Amino acid sequence: MVAIEIILFRNAMTLEEQQKWWLEDHAPIARAMPGLLGYTINLAGKGENGEEPDICGTDTLTFASWEAAM
């Protein structure tokens, strides 16, 4: 099994806008990848004092083999 971990860094959008784009626009494309066995998104949250995170979150794509991932 191969797991590919991706960090999505922040862009000019607000955290909420970027995460909405990720969940509603990008995730359906990723889930349709041939050979994909699993797809997990971990959204970043704001800090205890409301400070913005440096990343939007991470995701993990899981495949049966490196060949399947390619």
RODO-2510 file (C-alpha; in nm, 4 decimals, decimal comma):
residues 70
     n   res          X          Y          Z
     1     m     0,0000     0,0000     0,0000
     2     v     0,1166     0,3538    -0,0827
     3     a    -0,0042     0,6664     0,0968
     4     i     0,0727     1,0084    -0,0468
     5     e     0,0450     1,2973     0,1993
     6     i    -0,0097     1,6468     0,0597
     7     i     0,0044     1,9796     0,2431
     8     l    -0,2198     2,2524     0,1052
     9     f    -0,0647     2,5867     0,1891
    10     r    -0,2726     2,8992     0,2293
    11     n    -0,3473     3,1323    -0,0593
    12     a    -0,5234     3,4695    -0,0918
    13     m    -0,8643     3,3226     0,0029
    14     t    -0,9894     3,3204     0,3588
    15     l    -0,9402     2,9917     0,5402
    16     e    -1,3118     2,9186     0,5109
    17     e    -1,3198     2,9955     0,1365
    18     q    -1,0141     2,7827     0,0679
    19     q    -1,1479     2,4887     0,2664
    20     k    -1,4869     2,5159     0,0941
    21     w    -1,3097     2,5074    -0,2462
    22     w    -1,1082     2,2058    -0,1334
    23     l    -1,4122     2,0110    -0,0122
    24     e    -1,6599     2,1069    -0,2852
    25     d    -1,4471     2,1520    -0,5993
    26     h    -1,1194     1,9651    -0,5554
    27     a    -1,2242     1,6604    -0,3495
    28     p    -1,4677     1,5213    -0,6109
    29     i    -1,1872     1,5320    -0,8699
    30     a    -0,9439     1,3549    -0,6376
    31     r    -1,2001     1,0897    -0,5420
    32     a    -1,2481     1,0049    -0,9107
    33     m    -0,8784     0,9143    -0,9594
    34     p    -0,8386     0,5635    -1,1030
    35     g    -0,6914     0,3216    -0,8497
    36     l    -0,7620     0,5410    -0,5473
    37     l    -0,8465     0,3284    -0,2428
    38     g    -0,8846     0,6043     0,0150
    39     y    -0,8908     0,9822     0,0438
    40     t    -0,8778     1,1661     0,3760
    41     i    -0,8814     1,5431     0,4275
    42     n    -0,7587     1,6980     0,7534
    43     l    -0,8650     2,0622     0,7741
    44     a    -0,6548     2,3090     0,9716
    45     g    -0,8295     2,5131     1,2353
    46     k    -0,7641     2,8575     1,3713
    47     g    -0,5474     2,8890     1,6801
    48     e    -0,6818     2,9301     2,0325
    49     n    -0,6731     3,3088     1,9932
    50     g    -0,8233     3,3038     1,6425
    51     e    -0,4917     3,3274     1,4575
    52     e    -0,4891     3,2008     1,0999
    53     p    -0,2897     2,8824     1,0287
    54     d    -0,0075     2,8737     0,7712
    55     i    -0,1682     2,5766     0,5968
    56     c    -0,5232     2,4996     0,4895
    57     g    -0,4777     2,1349     0,5872
    58     t    -0,3443     1,8055     0,4621
    59     d    -0,4811     1,5197     0,2625
    60     t    -0,3846     1,1577     0,2220
    61     l    -0,4394     0,9589    -0,0964
    62     t    -0,4057     0,5813    -0,0613
    63     f    -0,3319     0,3371    -0,3446
    64     a    -0,2657    -0,0358    -0,3614
    65     s     0,0823     0,0168    -0,5098
    66     w     0,3177     0,2799    -0,6473
    67     e     0,2176     0,1731    -0,9980
    68     a    -0,1498     0,2354    -0,9153
    69     a    -0,0583     0,5805    -0,7810
    70     m     0,1189     0,6692    -1,1038
***
